[in-house]
Amino acid sequence: MTEEKKFANPYLMGIALGLVLLASFLIMGKGLGASGAANRMGVAAIDTVAPGHVTANAYLAANKAGGKSPLDNWYVFELLGVFLGGAVSAYAAGRLKRGIVRGPRASIRFRLVAAFAGGAIMGVGARLARGCTSGQALSGGALLSVGSWVFMLAVFAGGYAMAYFVRRQWL
């Protein structure tokens, strides 16, 4: 049996995340978030294959204001930094490995389909809510935005309500 690797102290990491958020506001004048970067990457992909569609659609064209690339944005670089930081952290902790984490009752196919479906639903939800959980909860919550607090309460309530139905997949 292999020795289980411990995770970092969640309270210490919560404080560190709060300090990163504070630094983001002080240095960049913006909070944290990921859905804006994902949206801009999607717009960049569409712009590569069908640039006329991007310019004809006001919603998509807003991501390309002034003729700039949709990828020329703070959130895109932030997301790249999150990915690289996560990879470095996983490597340093000895947790960087290939594999699909799943419960004993969930097949690999089910896990991948569920992850894709959940990601797609969260992506659409993030666009409708005008921000993802990191943008809404961390940045909006720190600014005491009522909409962000309502969003997070709904996320937690939805998570608890759904846990009953999926818990057997992990037991």
C-alpha positions in Angstrom: 0.0 0.0 0.0 1.4 3.4 -1.0 1.6 6.2 1.5 -1.2 8.8 1.1 0.1 12.3 0.2 -1.3 15.1 2.4 -2.8 18.2 1.0 -1.9 21.7 2.1 -3.6 23.3 5.1 -6.9 24.6 3.7 -7.0 27.6 6.1 -3.5 28.6 5.2 -4.4 28.3 1.5 -7.6 30.3 2.0 -5.5 33.1 3.5 -3.0 32.8 0.6 -5.9 33.0 -2.0 -7.2 36.1 -0.2 -3.8 37.7 -0.4 -3.6 36.9 -4.1 -7.0 38.5 -4.6 -5.9 41.6 -2.7 -2.7 41.8 -4.8 -4.8 41.4 -8.0 -7.0 44.3 -7.0 -4.0 46.5 -5.9 -1.7 45.7 -8.8 -4.0 45.2 -11.7 -7.2 47.0 -10.5 -9.2 43.8 -11.3 -10.3 40.8 -9.5 -9.9 37.1 -10.3 -12.0 35.1 -12.7 -11.7 32.4 -15.4 -14.9 32.4 -17.5 -14.0 35.6 -19.3 -10.7 34.0 -20.4 -12.6 30.9 -21.6 -15.0 33.1 -23.5 -12.2 35.0 -25.1 -10.5 31.8 -26.2 -13.7 30.7 -27.8 -14.1 34.0 -29.6 -10.5 33.7 -30.8 -11.2 30.2 -32.2 -14.3 31.4 -34.0 -12.4 34.4 -35.3 -9.8 32.1 -36.8 -12.3 30.1 -38.8 -15.1 32.6 -39.4 -13.9 36.2 -38.8 -16.9 37.6 -40.5 -19.2 36.0 -37.9 -17.3 37.7 -35.0 -17.6 41.2 -36.6 -21.3 40.7 -37.4 -22.2 39.6 -33.9 -22.1 42.5 -31.4 -21.6 40.2 -28.4 -18.6 38.5 -30.0 -17.2 41.7 -31.5 -17.0 43.3 -28.1 -14.2 40.9 -27.3 -12.3 42.2 -30.2 -12.7 46.0 -29.6 -10.3 48.2 -31.4 -9.1 45.4 -33.7 -7.2 43.8 -30.9 -6.9 40.0 -30.5 -9.5 38.6 -28.1 -6.6 37.0 -26.4 -5.0 40.3 -25.5 -6.7 40.5 -22.1 -5.7 40.3 -18.4 -8.0 37.2 -17.8 -6.3 35.1 -20.5 -2.9 35.6 -19.0 -4.3 35.1 -15.5 -5.8 31.7 -16.6 -2.5 30.7 -18.2 -0.8 31.6 -14.9 -3.3 29.5 -12.9 -2.7 26.5 -15.2 1.1 26.8 -14.9 1.0 27.4 -11.2 -1.3 24.4 -10.7 1.1 22.2 -12.7 4.1 23.4 -10.8 2.3 22.9 -7.5 1.2 19.4 -8.4 4.7 18.5 -9.5 6.3 19.9 -6.3 3.8 17.9 -4.2 4.4 14.7 -6.2 0.8 14.6 -7.4 1.4 15.3 -11.1 0.4 12.1 -13.0 -1.8 11.0 -15.8 -5.2 9.4 -15.0 -8.9 9.9 -14.5 -10.1 10.3 -10.9 -13.3 8.5 -10.4 -15.3 6.5 -7.8 -15.3 2.7 -7.9 -18.9 2.6 -9.3 -18.2 5.1 -12.1 -16.9 4.0 -15.4 -14.2 6.1 -17.2 -16.7 6.8 -19.9 -19.4 8.0 -17.4 -16.8 10.2 -15.6 -15.7 11.9 -18.8 -19.3 12.4 -20.1 -20.3 13.7 -16.6 -17.3 16.1 -16.5 -17.9 17.4 -20.0 -21.7 17.9 -19.4 -21.0 19.5 -16.0 -18.4 21.8 -17.5 -20.7 22.8 -20.4 -23.6 23.6 -18.0 -21.2 25.6 -15.7 -19.9 27.5 -18.8 -23.3 28.5 -19.9 -24.3 29.3 -16.3 -21.2 31.5 -15.9 -22.0 33.5 -19.0 -25.6 33.9 -17.8 -24.5 34.9 -14.3 -21.9 37.3 -15.8 -19.1 35.4 -14.1 -17.8 32.1 -12.9 -17.5 30.9 -9.3 -14.1 32.5 -8.9 -15.1 35.8 -10.4 -18.5 35.9 -8.7 -17.6 34.4 -5.3 -14.1 35.8 -4.8 -14.1 39.1 -6.6 -17.8 39.9 -6.4 -18.0 38.6 -2.8 -15.0 40.6 -1.8 -16.7 43.7 -3.2 -19.9 42.8 -1.2 -21.9 42.5 -4.4 -25.4 41.2 -3.5 -25.7 39.3 -6.8 -22.4 37.5 -6.1 -23.6 36.4 -2.6 -26.9 35.2 -4.0 -25.0 33.3 -6.7 -22.7 31.6 -4.2 -25.6 30.6 -1.9 -27.3 29.1 -5.0 -24.1 27.2 -6.0 -23.8 25.7 -2.5 -27.5 24.9 -2.3 -27.3 23.3 -5.7 -24.2 21.3 -4.8 -25.8 20.0 -1.6 -29.0 19.1 -3.4 -27.2 17.3 -6.2 -24.8 15.5 -3.8 -27.5 13.0 -2.8 -27.9 11.8 -6.3 -24.2 11.4 -7.2 -22.7 10.3 -3.9 -23.0 6.6 -4.7 -20.7 7.1 -7.7 -17.9 7.9 -5.2 -18.6 5.4 -2.4 
